[in-house]
Amino acid sequence: MDNEKARVIAIVNHKGGVGKTTTAINLCTALAKLKKRVLLIDMDPGAHATYSLGVLAHKRKKTVYDLLKGDASLKEVKVEIILEKESLDLLPSSLELTEAEIELSGLPGREFLLKEALGNVIDYEYIFIDCPPSLGLLTLNALVIAREIFIPLQTEYLALQGLSKLLETIQVVKNRLNPNLAITGVLGTRFDKRKLLNREVVEKLRDYFGDKVFNVLIRENISLAESPSYGLSIFEYYPNSHGAEDYMALAKDILNRDRNEQ
């Protein structure tokens, strides 16, 4: 996909429970509420982003799985998620994506299947890809098409373990498949300012990643954990929560960075 207009961002972490999908659905929703044209691609076989936005993956006839196989077009797969006054587009996942790792692994150019399937998408300002919690073929497809990477990290000590493997994988993809790939955002999640360890982890992240670490931290908030079970973003579920406040602040920070770089 050769698209200079859209920012194509993969949300990546091979560890589960760090707020990857929570960030994907709520950041996309916040940007849509700020009148931006947004596409979310759910590349996780668990289909958590799909279900969290109220789309029943197991009832969809066409999903990202069909798109990757070349059995469906972007238009056939796309679902419009209606918000209060706005909308965002979703390419829903499927439990069948689990089979894709094996089924598609023998194909030539298997790392470029998503890029070829999307073609030149020109309808969006932001395209986010919610990657699976692994560094397999599906994540590789996302890294090939993305220009940027956002890494959500829980502000706990164990969240830092294994980070070197993720950074190594990103560098290999950059060297061999996608020279334009860059980490442009690191997000601290499940943050509690009362905990010394949380504050220390944030400082370590800032020491290593510098200004790539967002100033906004996503605070620990039970509503963020509850909202997916209702098929709603945090903004529809509990708009006055800390979670809604933090993700809207993150979206505005991203827009401000965009303006400052222009």
Secondary structure, DSSP 8 states (H G I E B T S, - for coil): ---SSSEEEEE--SSSSSSHHHHHHHHHHHHHHTT--EEEEE--TT-HHHHHTT--GGG-SS-HHHHHHTSS-HHHH-EEEE-SS-EEEEE---TTHHHHHHHSTTSTTGGGHHHHHH-S--S-SEEEEE--SS-SHHHHHHHHH-SEEEEEEESSGGGGTTHHHHHHHHHHHHHHT-TT-EEEEEEEESB-TT-HHHHHHHHHHHHHHGGGB-S---B--HHHHHGGGGT--HHHH-TTSHHHHHHHHHHHHHHHHHHHH-
